[in-house]
Amino acid sequence: MERPVNEAPGPATWTKGAASAGARQAPKSARPFADIAIFDDPAMARAAYQEIGADALATPYQDRRFVEAWLRTIGAAQKIEPMIVVARDDQGSVTAILPFGLSQRAGFRTAAFVGAKHANFHMGLFRRGLIVNRRDVNDLLNRIARLHRLDALLLVNQPRTWQGESNPLAALARQESPSQGHATKLPGRFDDWFKAHYSKNAQKRLRKKARRLADRGSVSAVVARDDAMARRVLQAFFAQKGEQAEATLLANDFRVPEARRLLEIVATERPTVGRPTLELHALFCGERIIATFGGLAAAGRFCGMITSFESDPDIARSSPGELLILEVIRDLIDRGFATFDLGVGEARYKDNCCELVEPLSDLAIGFTTKGRFLAAAFRLRRLAKRWTKQTPWAWRLAKALLRRKR
């Protein structure tokens, strides 16, 4: 689908997922996690995924297709073993799915949510309306640890709430993650959102930048609707990301073949519903892709995952990345989405677009003596990272040291 920038798109072709208000409520149970099964083959958990279905309280990074794609690419390269936990209540209904990955390094057996740094948010899938307490969650995790002889469980970037409901794992003791999530609520009209987030002077500057680009060629926003366009957008993303990393000496999480293959799978493999897991957007100037954006959708929320822009100074000064994000938001509003997020981490463009700051938590539990030492060290490292990010001079120094190292 293609349209000129700042013009209204055609009729919406995708609609938002089931709203939480219409979701089924889980029946009350004396034992919400009465039975657990752990699968080392994600395919064995597909029936459980189908049962919990669209009613699940989960981020799109726990979508079955994303989990399976990550495990067979990055997970396989890092020797992460699938550890998919399915919990049922005493009525036999699925109440939770925890897509963990098992790691065995330096004599430690640890588990964490699948996705690592390629997933912005980490949590399980839970039946909506599930009523649990701290004892229920503690018992569940301890039983998992015994069955798989875990030394420690290391969970990062867990939302305390998601789509208006509490994350059941947030019932446990926790500490704040180094960074927070950034999101925005989407109203019924793009103009209302735009006026609420950009001053008149900022709007004027953006229009000037759009005109400057238009002088170089026709500017249009495109949503990849077929594999050919998806591969073209990914090719531009990989090239632009590499150029940005080389120019800034910042990390490029998609420089390795496995990470590239992950994006190719989730952007091109289409299930029976005909929609890939990763939706790709591009901003064209003439025939040239000058910015890219990709995200995952679930239950009326669109989660931004990747973004890039052309490093050519004559193009970059017109902020093509920000212009594309505005077109993505325009498109999502027209399609009925309720929430849009730009993931985790600090950036000026996130402050411009996102009025909501979503607190995230880390959880590290040691189950053995050496596991408790590992969990304590993990917590200290995450606390140090948080302090560094929140202390301007320390954050500037850390980035300078990283650049020098690279």
C-alpha positions as CSV (number, residue, x, y, z in Angstrom):
1,M,0.0,0.0,0.0
2,E,1.5,3.4,-1.0
3,R,0.4,7.0,-0.4
4,P,2.0,10.4,-0.6
5,V,3.2,11.7,2.7
6,N,0.6,13.8,4.6
7,E,-2.3,12.7,2.5
8,A,-5.0,10.5,3.9
9,P,-4.6,6.8,3.1
10,G,-7.2,4.6,1.5
11,P,-9.7,2.4,3.3
12,A,-8.2,0.4,6.1
13,T,-7.5,-3.2,5.3
14,W,-6.4,-4.4,8.7
15,T,-8.3,-3.9,12.0
16,K,-7.1,-4.1,15.5
17,G,-7.3,-7.3,17.5
18,A,-9.9,-8.3,20.1
19,A,-10.3,-5.7,22.8
20,S,-9.7,-6.6,26.3
21,A,-13.2,-5.6,27.3
22,G,-14.6,-8.4,25.1
23,A,-12.1,-11.1,26.2
24,R,-13.2,-14.1,28.2
25,Q,-12.5,-14.0,31.9
26,A,-10.6,-17.0,33.4
27,P,-12.7,-19.0,35.8
28,K,-11.7,-18.7,39.4
29,S,-9.5,-21.7,40.5
30,A,-8.1,-22.7,43.8
31,R,-5.0,-23.9,41.9
32,P,-4.3,-21.7,38.9
33,F,-1.1,-23.6,38.1
34,A,-2.2,-27.0,39.2
35,D,-0.3,-28.8,36.4
36,I,2.7,-27.8,34.4
37,A,4.3,-29.4,31.3
38,I,7.7,-28.3,29.9
39,F,8.4,-28.8,26.2
40,D,11.8,-28.8,24.5
41,D,10.1,-28.5,21.1
42,P,8.0,-25.4,20.6
43,A,5.8,-27.2,18.1
44,M,4.6,-29.4,21.0
45,A,3.1,-26.3,22.7
46,R,1.1,-25.2,19.6
47,A,-2.2,-26.7,20.9
48,A,-1.8,-24.7,24.1
49,Y,-1.2,-21.5,22.2
50,Q,-4.3,-22.2,20.1
51,E,-6.3,-22.8,23.3
52,I,-5.3,-19.6,25.0
53,G,-5.5,-17.8,21.7
54,A,-6.4,-14.1,21.2
55,D,-7.6,-13.9,24.8
56,A,-4.0,-14.1,26.2
57,L,-2.5,-11.2,28.1
58,A,0.8,-11.0,26.3
59,T,3.1,-8.8,24.3
60,P,3.5,-9.6,20.6
61,Y,7.1,-10.7,21.3
62,Q,5.6,-13.8,22.9
63,D,3.7,-14.7,19.7
64,R,4.3,-18.3,18.9
65,R,5.7,-17.5,15.4
66,F,8.1,-15.0,16.8
67,V,9.2,-17.4,19.6
68,E,9.8,-20.2,17.1
69,A,11.7,-18.0,14.6
70,W,14.0,-16.6,17.3
71,L,14.7,-20.1,18.7
72,R,15.7,-21.5,15.3
73,T,17.9,-18.6,14.4
74,I,19.5,-16.6,17.2
75,G,18.7,-19.1,19.9
76,A,20.2,-22.0,17.9
77,A,23.4,-19.9,17.2
78,Q,23.7,-19.1,20.9
79,K,22.9,-22.7,22.0
80,I,19.7,-21.7,23.8
81,E,17.5,-24.7,24.3
82,P,13.7,-24.3,24.1
83,M,12.0,-24.6,27.4
84,I,8.3,-23.8,26.8
85,V,6.3,-24.0,30.1
86,V,2.5,-24.7,29.8
87,A,0.5,-24.3,33.0
88,R,-3.1,-25.5,33.6
89,D,-5.5,-25.0,36.4
90,D,-7.3,-27.7,38.3
91,Q,-10.0,-27.7,35.6
92,G,-7.5,-28.6,32.9
93,S,-7.6,-25.2,31.2
94,V,-4.4,-23.4,30.0
95,T,-3.7,-20.5,32.3
96,A,-0.2,-19.5,31.3
97,I,2.6,-20.2,28.8
98,L,6.1,-19.1,29.7
99,P,8.3,-19.3,26.6
100,F,11.7,-19.7,28.3
101,G,15.1,-20.5,26.8
102,L,17.6,-22.6,28.7
103,S,21.2,-21.6,28.8
104,Q,24.1,-23.7,30.1
105,R,27.3,-21.6,30.4
106,A,30.2,-21.6,32.8
107,G,28.6,-24.3,34.9
108,F,25.3,-22.4,35.4
109,R,21.9,-23.6,34.2
110,T,19.8,-20.5,33.7
111,A,16.5,-19.7,32.1
112,A,15.1,-16.4,30.6
113,F,12.4,-15.4,28.3
114,V,12.9,-16.0,24.6
115,G,13.9,-13.0,22.5
116,A,16.8,-11.5,24.5
117,K,17.7,-8.0,23.2
118,H,15.7,-8.5,20.1
119,A,12.5,-8.3,22.1
120,N,11.6,-5.0,23.8
121,F,9.2,-6.5,26.4
122,H,9.5,-9.9,28.2
123,M,6.6,-11.6,29.9
124,G,4.6,-14.8,29.7
125,L,1.2,-15.4,28.2
126,F,-1.6,-15.4,30.8
127,R,-5.3,-16.1,30.6
128,R,-7.0,-12.7,30.9
129,G,-8.6,-12.1,34.3
130,L,-6.4,-14.8,35.9
131,I,-6.4,-14.4,39.7
132,V,-3.0,-15.3,41.3
133,N,-1.1,-14.3,44.3
134,R,2.6,-14.2,45.2
135,R,2.5,-17.8,46.6
136,D,1.0,-19.1,43.4
137,V,3.8,-17.5,41.3
138,N,6.6,-18.5,43.6
139,D,5.3,-22.1,43.7
140,L,5.1,-22.2,39.9
141,L,8.7,-21.0,39.4
142,N,10.1,-23.3,42.0
143,R,8.5,-26.3,40.4
144,I,9.9,-25.3,37.1
145,A,13.4,-24.9,38.6
146,R,13.2,-28.4,40.2
147,L,12.1,-30.1,37.0
148,H,14.9,-28.5,35.0
149,R,17.5,-28.3,37.7
150,L,17.9,-24.6,37.3
151,D,20.5,-22.5,39.1
152,A,18.8,-19.2,38.4
153,L,15.9,-17.5,36.6
154,L,16.9,-14.2,35.0
155,L,14.0,-12.0,33.7
156,V,14.5,-8.5,32.3
157,N,12.3,-5.7,31.0
158,Q,9.0,-7.1,32.3
159,P,6.0,-4.7,32.1
160,R,4.3,-4.2,35.4
161,T,1.0,-3.9,33.5
162,W,0.0,-4.6,29.9
163,Q,-3.1,-3.4,28.2
164,G,-4.6,-2.4,31.5
165,E,-4.0,-5.6,33.4
166,S,-1.3,-6.6,35.9
167,N,1.5,-8.9,34.9
168,P,1.2,-11.9,37.2
169,L,5.0,-12.2,37.6
170,A,5.1,-8.6,38.9
171,A,3.6,-10.1,42.2
172,L,7.2,-11.1,43.1
173,A,9.9,-8.9,44.5
174,R,11.5,-6.9,41.7
175,Q,13.7,-4.0,40.8
176,E,13.4,-1.3,38.2
177,S,15.0,-2.1,34.8
178,P,17.7,0.3,33.5
179,S,15.3,1.7,30.9
180,Q,11.6,2.2,30.5
181,G,9.1,1.7,27.7
182,H,7.6,4.6,25.7
183,A,4.1,4.5,24.3
184,T,1.3,6.7,23.1
185,K,-2.5,6.4,23.1
186,L,-4.0,6.8,19.6
187,P,-7.2,8.9,19.3
188,G,-9.7,8.8,16.5
189,R,-8.0,11.4,14.3
190,F,-4.3,11.8,13.4
191,D,-4.6,15.6,13.4
192,D,-5.7,15.5,17.1
193,W,-2.7,13.3,18.0
194,F,-0.3,15.5,16.0
195,K,-1.4,18.8,17.6
196,A,-1.2,17.2,21.1
197,H,2.5,16.1,20.5
198,Y,4.0,18.9,18.3
199,S,3.9,22.6,18.8
200,K,3.0,24.9,15.9
201,N,6.7,25.7,15.4
202,A,7.6,22.0,15.4
203,Q,4.8,21.3,12.9
204,K,6.2,24.1,10.7
205,R,9.7,22.6,10.8
206,L,8.5,19.2,9.9
207,R,6.5,20.5,6.9
208,K,9.6,22.4,5.7
209,K,11.6,19.1,6.0
210,A,9.0,17.2,4.0
211,R,9.0,19.9,1.3
212,R,12.8,19.8,1.1
213,L,12.6,16.0,0.5
214,A,9.9,16.5,-2.1
215,D,12.2,18.8,-4.0
216,R,14.5,15.7,-4.5
217,G,11.7,13.4,-5.7
218,S,8.1,12.2,-4.9
219,V,7.9,11.3,-1.2
220,S,5.6,8.4,-0.2
221,A,5.0,6.0,2.7
222,V,4.6,2.4,1.8
223,V,3.5,-0.7,3.8
224,A,5.1,-3.9,2.6
225,R,2.2,-6.1,1.5
226,D,4.1,-8.8,-0.3
227,D,7.4,-10.7,0.1
228,A,9.2,-8.8,-2.7
229,M,8.6,-5.4,-1.0
230,A,9.3,-6.8,2.4
231,R,12.7,-8.1,1.2
232,R,13.4,-4.7,-0.4
233,V,12.7,-2.9,2.8
234,L,14.8,-5.3,4.8
235,Q,17.7,-4.8,2.4
236,A,17.5,-1.1,2.9
237,F,17.3,-1.5,6.7
238,F,20.4,-3.7,6.9
239,A,22.4,-1.3,4.7
240,Q,21.2,1.8,6.7
241,K,21.8,0.2,10.0
242,G,25.3,-0.8,9.1
243,E,26.1,2.7,7.9
244,Q,24.7,4.2,11.1
245,A,26.7,1.8,13.2
246,E,29.9,2.6,11.3
247,A,29.4,6.3,11.6
248,T,28.4,6.4,15.3
249,L,30.4,3.4,16.5
250,L,27.2,2.2,18.2
251,A,26.1,-1.4,18.4
252,N,24.3,-3.0,15.4
253,D,22.2,-5.9,16.7
254,F,21.5,-7.1,13.2
255,R,25.0,-7.5,11.9
256,V,25.1,-11.3,12.4
257,P,23.5,-13.6,9.8
258,E,21.1,-15.2,12.4
259,A,19.6,-11.9,13.4
260,R,19.1,-11.0,9.7
261,R,17.5,-14.4,9.1
262,L,15.1,-13.8,12.1
263,L,13.8,-10.6,10.4
264,E,13.5,-12.3,7.1
265,I,11.4,-15.1,8.6
266,V,9.0,-12.9,10.6
267,A,8.6,-10.5,7.7
268,T,7.9,-13.0,5.0
269,E,6.5,-16.2,6.4
270,R,2.7,-15.9,6.2
271,P,0.4,-18.2,8.1
272,T,-3.1,-19.0,7.0
273,V,-4.4,-15.5,7.9
274,G,-2.0,-14.1,5.4
275,R,-0.2,-11.6,7.6
276,P,3.4,-11.8,8.5
277,T,4.5,-11.4,12.1
278,L,6.6,-8.3,11.4
279,E,5.0,-5.4,9.5
280,L,7.4,-3.3,7.5
281,H,7.0,0.4,6.5
282,A,9.2,2.4,4.3
283,L,9.6,6.1,3.3
284,F,10.5,6.5,-0.4
285,C,12.0,9.6,-2.1
286,G,11.6,8.8,-5.7
287,E,12.7,5.2,-6.1
288,R,15.0,5.4,-3.0
289,I,14.1,4.1,0.4
290,I,15.3,6.7,2.8
291,A,13.8,5.3,6.1
292,T,12.4,2.1,7.4
293,F,10.3,1.0,10.3
294,G,9.0,-2.4,11.5
295,G,6.8,-3.6,14.3
296,L,4.6,-6.3,15.7
297,A,0.8,-6.0,16.2
298,A,-1.4,-7.7,18.8
299,A,-4.8,-6.8,20.4
300,G,-5.0,-3.2,19.2
301,R,-1.4,-2.4,20.0
302,F,1.5,-1.9,17.6
303,C,5.0,-2.4,19.0
304,G,7.9,-0.8,17.1
305,M,10.8,-3.1,16.8
306,I,13.3,-1.8,14.2
307,T,14.0,1.6,12.5
308,S,16.6,3.1,10.3
309,F,17.2,6.0,8.0
310,E,19.5,7.1,5.3
311,S,22.8,8.5,6.6
312,D,23.5,10.8,3.6
313,P,23.7,14.2,5.3
314,D,21.5,15.9,2.7
315,I,18.7,13.3,3.5
316,A,19.3,12.9,7.2
317,R,18.9,16.6,7.9
318,S,15.2,16.3,6.8
319,S,14.6,13.7,9.6
320,P,13.2,10.9,7.3
321,G,13.0,8.5,10.3
322,E,10.7,10.8,12.2
323,L,8.6,11.6,9.2
324,L,8.1,7.9,8.6
325,I,7.1,7.3,12.2
326,L,4.4,10.0,11.8
327,E,3.1,8.3,8.7
328,V,3.1,4.9,10.6
329,I,1.0,6.5,13.4
330,R,-1.4,8.1,10.8
331,D,-1.9,4.7,9.2
332,L,-2.4,2.9,12.6
333,I,-5.0,5.5,13.6
334,D,-6.9,5.0,10.4
335,R,-6.8,1.2,11.0
336,G,-8.3,1.5,14.5
337,F,-5.3,0.8,16.7
338,A,-5.5,2.0,20.2
339,T,-1.8,2.1,21.3
340,F,1.6,2.5,19.7
341,D,5.0,2.1,21.3
342,L,8.6,2.8,20.4
343,G,10.0,0.1,22.6
344,V,12.6,0.5,25.4
345,G,15.4,3.0,25.7
346,E,16.0,6.7,25.6
347,A,15.8,8.9,22.5
348,R,14.5,12.4,21.6
349,Y,12.1,11.2,19.0
350,K,10.5,8.9,21.6
351,D,9.9,11.8,23.9
352,N,8.3,13.7,21.0
353,C,5.9,10.9,20.1
354,C,5.2,9.1,23.4
355,E,3.5,10.7,26.4
356,L,3.3,7.5,28.3
357,V,6.3,6.1,30.3
358,E,5.8,2.4,31.1
359,P,7.8,1.1,34.1
360,L,9.7,-2.2,33.5
361,S,11.0,-4.5,36.1
362,D,13.8,-7.1,36.4
363,L,13.6,-10.3,38.4
364,A,16.5,-12.6,39.3
365,I,15.9,-15.7,41.5
366,G,18.6,-18.1,42.6
367,F,17.5,-21.7,43.3
368,T,20.9,-23.1,44.3
369,T,23.8,-21.7,46.3
370,K,25.8,-20.7,43.2
371,G,22.6,-19.6,41.5
372,R,21.9,-17.2,44.4
373,F,25.4,-15.7,43.9
374,L,24.7,-15.4,40.1
375,A,21.3,-13.7,40.8
376,A,22.8,-11.2,43.2
377,A,25.6,-10.3,40.7
378,F,22.9,-10.0,37.9
379,R,20.9,-7.6,40.0
380,L,23.9,-5.5,40.9
381,R,24.9,-5.3,37.2
382,R,21.4,-4.2,36.2
383,L,21.4,-1.6,39.0
384,A,24.7,-0.2,37.9
385,K,23.4,0.0,34.3
386,R,20.3,1.9,35.5
387,W,22.4,4.3,37.6
388,T,24.7,5.0,34.6
389,K,21.8,5.7,32.2
390,Q,20.2,8.1,34.7
391,T,23.5,9.9,35.5
392,P,24.2,12.2,32.5
393,W,28.0,12.5,32.9
394,A,28.3,8.7,33.6
395,W,26.2,7.9,30.5
396,R,28.3,10.2,28.3
397,L,31.5,8.6,29.6
398,A,30.1,5.0,29.1
399,K,29.1,5.8,25.5
400,A,32.5,7.3,24.8
401,L,34.3,4.2,26.2
402,L,32.1,1.9,24.1
403,R,32.9,3.9,21.0
404,R,36.6,3.8,21.8
405,K,36.4,0.0,22.4
406,R,34.6,-0.6,19.1
